[in-house]
């Protein structure tokens, strides 16, 4: 066991913060981050690509039912175009969506204190573990979570400065008197030449905040009179996600695709992702290469990367042209949910809901 004089400076050392010279926690309270340890796992080899990239073509019946559902979900839309319109052409514009998720762990620390409740004051007993040596159990992969941990061997007990170890503070509402001037008689004790019924002629109202005591429990030590001071380690797990959708020339806005899912063609989770070399659409390979580099550059220096996951979906998009009342119209059916976009639906009116 390391002696206290060798391990850490005395509690009353010049400079104030007793944690300043603790190995791994120097300059506590200053802005910055705790650099993660360097990764030791090798980059994995490329993953084989699946062979089946097709998605079944949309049938006219499904396209019509999708438009019917769309019309019925709008109170101002009539059902005739969906029921009686004649589909003249259906053209697929299926596209790919690539998603990269990087699951990271970030650690930061600060000096903290809490009301003392009998915890062991273990400061000085042995050197504290380094920030990245403190045990913290991560949540399920690719889920966000935050945990605060009291670092072992950093705890000490001190008297509460806020109340000078009394456990109570003077009530500011009544200046410690326990009462205030009666609001009904303005402190005179009389109302219309009779004793005030509110204060029984005393001219005083019991302070409602301190219940007449004149003191309140100290809000710092919660009446315990002492504080436990320690180093608090904050551990944040975060799933960082970026998507890329290959441009398609159907006329449907790419933003519309954010609300739908597609057919999952590829999903791979490992310590370090590798660009999807050999993917049939070169745009996906380029997107995977670019996003992997961006995530490495953005997260590797300030976070510990625990896992990366790549997903490729084939999103169905069908442009449907149809004829109704001598006019030509179109709509889009997209996503596994068969969602519809029909900006110029031909049978609509202005509804007034009373």
Rosetta blueprint (number, residue, H / E / L):
1 X L
2 X L
3 X L
4 X H
5 X H
6 X H
7 X H
8 X L
9 X L
10 X L
11 X L
12 X L
13 X L
14 X L
15 X L
16 X L
17 X L
18 X L
19 X L
20 X L
21 X L
22 X L
23 X L
24 X L
25 X L
26 X L
27 X L
28 X L
29 X L
30 X L
31 X L
32 X L
33 X L
34 X L
35 X L
36 X L
37 X L
38 X L
39 X L
40 X L
41 X L
42 X L
43 X L
44 X L
45 X L
46 X L
47 X L
48 X L
49 X L
50 X L
51 X L
52 X L
53 X L
54 X L
55 X L
56 X L
57 X L
58 X L
59 X L
60 X H
61 X H
62 X H
63 X H
64 X H
65 X H
66 X H
67 X H
68 X H
69 X H
70 X H
71 X H
72 X H
73 X L
74 X L
75 X L
76 X L
77 X E
78 X L
79 X L
80 X H
81 X H
82 X H
83 X H
84 X H
85 X L
86 X E
87 X E
88 X E
89 X E
90 X E
91 X E
92 X E
93 X L
94 X L
95 X E
96 X E
97 X E
98 X E
99 X E
100 X E
101 X E
102 X E
103 X E
104 X E
105 X E
106 X E
107 X E
108 X E
109 X E
110 X E
111 X E
112 X E
113 X E
114 X E
115 X E
116 X L
117 X L
118 X L
119 X L
120 X L
121 X L
122 X L
123 X L
124 X L
125 X L
126 X L
127 X L
128 X L
129 X L
130 X L
131 X H
132 X H
133 X H
134 X L
135 X L
136 X L
137 X L
138 X L
139 X L
140 X L
141 X L
142 X L
143 X L
144 X L
145 X E
146 X E
147 X E
148 X E
149 X E
150 X E
151 X L
152 X L
153 X L
154 X L
155 X L
156 X E
157 X E
158 X E
159 X E
160 X L
161 X L
162 X L
163 X L
164 X L
165 X L
166 X L
167 X L
168 X E
169 X E
170 X E
171 X L
172 X L
173 X L
174 X L
175 X L
176 X L
177 X L
178 X L
179 X E
180 X E
181 X E
182 X L
183 X L
184 X L
185 X L
186 X L
187 X L
188 X L
189 X L
190 X E
191 X E
192 X L
193 X L
194 X E
195 X E
196 X L
197 X L
198 X L
199 X L
200 X L
201 X L
202 X L
203 X L
204 X E
205 X E
206 X E
207 X L
208 X L
209 X L
210 X L
211 X L
212 X L
213 X L
214 X L
215 X E
216 X E
217 X E
218 X L
219 X L
220 X L
221 X L
222 X L
223 X L
224 X L
225 X L
226 X E
227 X E
228 X E
229 X E
230 X E
231 X E
232 X E
233 X E
234 X E
235 X E
236 X E
237 X E
238 X E
239 X E
240 X E
241 X E
242 X E
243 X E
244 X E
245 X E
246 X L
247 X L
248 X L
249 X L
250 X L
251 X L
252 X L
253 X L
254 X H
255 X H
256 X H
257 X H
258 X H
259 X H
260 X L
261 X L
262 X L
263 X E
264 X E
265 X E
266 X E
267 X E
268 X E
269 X E
270 X E
271 X L
272 X L
273 X L
274 X L
275 X L
276 X L
277 X L
278 X L
279 X L
280 X L
281 X L
282 X H
283 X H
284 X H
285 X H
286 X H
287 X H
288 X H
289 X H
290 X H
291 X H
292 X H
293 X H
294 X H
295 X H
296 X H
297 X H
298 X H
299 X H
300 X L
301 X L
302 X L
303 X L
304 X E
305 X E
306 X E
307 X E
308 X E
309 X E
310 X E
311 X E
312 X E
313 X E
314 X E
315 X E
316 X L
317 X E
318 X E
319 X E
320 X E
321 X E
322 X E
323 X E
324 X E
325 X L
326 X L
327 X E
328 X E
329 X E
330 X E
331 X E
332 X E
333 X E
334 X E
335 X L
336 X L
337 X L
338 X L
339 X E
340 X E
341 X E
342 X L
343 X L
344 X L
345 X L
346 X L
347 X L
348 X E
349 X L
350 X L
351 X L
352 X L
353 X L
354 X L
